[in-house]
């Protein structure tokens, strides 16, 4: 039996609020390690939005694969050099928004 990756969801996050401000967005989610931080949305609303959920889970898996600190640094450099829209991690996460299998091996705690 395969172990599921446990992902935390934290509401009312200051860091997600900063991300929302930076992205000029009403709502935001930001991933650090295996935690998804939310701004201006709650856990239930976020979990119900499957496209957004799959996008953020893609980032959790990217961070897990690369390592939390290396992922953060690489993500920031990619955003600085390419811009948010063309950041390779964002492009990959956008592709995963329609991946019906990405949630199979995760558990939200």
C-alpha positions as CSV (number, residue, x, y, z in Angstrom):
1,X,0.0,0.0,0.0
2,X,1.4,3.3,-1.1
3,X,1.7,6.2,1.4
4,X,-0.2,9.3,0.5
5,X,1.5,12.6,0.6
6,X,0.0,14.7,3.4
7,X,-0.7,18.3,2.5
8,X,-1.7,21.0,5.0
9,X,-4.0,23.8,4.1
10,X,-3.7,27.1,6.1
11,X,-6.4,29.8,5.8
12,X,-6.0,33.5,6.3
13,X,-2.3,33.5,5.5
14,X,-0.3,36.7,5.5
15,X,2.2,35.4,2.9
16,X,-0.7,34.4,0.6
17,X,-2.1,37.9,1.2
18,X,1.2,39.3,0.0
19,X,1.1,37.1,-3.1
20,X,-2.4,38.2,-3.9
21,X,-1.3,41.9,-3.6
22,X,1.7,41.2,-5.9
23,X,-0.4,39.3,-8.4
24,X,-3.2,41.9,-8.2
25,X,-5.6,39.1,-7.3
26,X,-8.6,39.0,-5.0
27,X,-7.7,35.4,-3.8
28,X,-4.4,33.6,-3.7
29,X,-2.7,30.4,-2.7
30,X,1.0,29.9,-2.2
31,X,2.9,26.7,-1.6
32,X,5.8,26.3,0.8
33,X,6.9,22.7,1.1
34,X,3.8,20.6,1.8
35,X,1.6,23.4,3.0
36,X,-0.8,25.4,0.8
37,X,-1.4,28.9,2.3
38,X,-4.7,30.6,1.4
39,X,-5.8,34.2,1.2
40,X,-9.4,35.4,1.0
41,X,-10.8,31.8,0.5
42,X,-11.5,29.0,2.9
43,X,-10.5,25.4,2.9
44,X,-13.9,24.2,1.6
45,X,-14.1,26.6,-1.3
46,X,-10.5,25.9,-2.2
47,X,-11.0,22.1,-2.2
48,X,-14.1,22.4,-4.3
49,X,-12.2,24.3,-7.0
50,X,-10.6,21.3,-8.6
51,X,-8.7,23.2,-11.2
52,X,-7.1,25.5,-8.6
53,X,-6.5,22.6,-6.2
54,X,-4.7,20.5,-8.9
55,X,-2.6,23.6,-9.8
56,X,-1.4,24.0,-6.2
57,X,-0.9,20.3,-5.7
58,X,1.4,20.4,-8.7
59,X,3.5,23.0,-6.9
60,X,3.6,20.8,-3.8
61,X,4.9,17.9,-5.9
62,X,7.5,20.2,-7.6
63,X,8.7,21.4,-4.2
64,X,8.9,17.8,-2.9
65,X,10.9,16.6,-5.9
66,X,13.3,19.5,-5.9
67,X,13.5,20.1,-2.1
68,X,11.7,23.0,-0.4
69,X,14.6,25.6,-0.3
70,X,15.9,24.7,-3.8
71,X,12.4,24.9,-5.2
72,X,11.7,28.3,-3.6
73,X,15.0,29.7,-4.9
74,X,14.6,28.2,-8.3
75,X,11.0,29.4,-8.5
76,X,11.9,33.0,-7.6
77,X,14.8,33.0,-10.1
78,X,12.6,31.7,-12.8
79,X,10.0,34.3,-12.0
80,X,12.6,37.1,-12.0
81,X,14.1,35.9,-15.3
82,X,11.0,34.8,-17.2
83,X,8.1,36.6,-15.4
84,X,5.3,34.8,-13.6
85,X,3.4,33.8,-16.7
86,X,6.4,32.1,-18.4
87,X,7.9,30.6,-15.2
88,X,8.4,26.9,-16.0
89,X,6.9,25.9,-12.7
90,X,3.8,27.9,-13.4
91,X,3.5,26.5,-17.0
92,X,3.8,23.0,-15.6
93,X,1.2,23.6,-12.9
94,X,-1.2,25.1,-15.5
95,X,-0.9,21.9,-17.5
96,X,-1.6,19.8,-14.4
97,X,-4.9,21.7,-13.8
98,X,-6.6,19.1,-16.0
99,X,-4.7,16.1,-14.7
100,X,-7.4,13.9,-13.2
101,X,-4.8,11.7,-11.5
102,X,-2.7,14.3,-9.7
103,X,-4.9,14.1,-6.5
104,X,-4.9,10.3,-6.2
105,X,-1.8,10.1,-4.0
106,X,-2.4,13.1,-1.7
107,X,-4.3,13.6,1.5
108,X,-5.3,17.0,2.9
109,X,-4.9,17.5,6.6
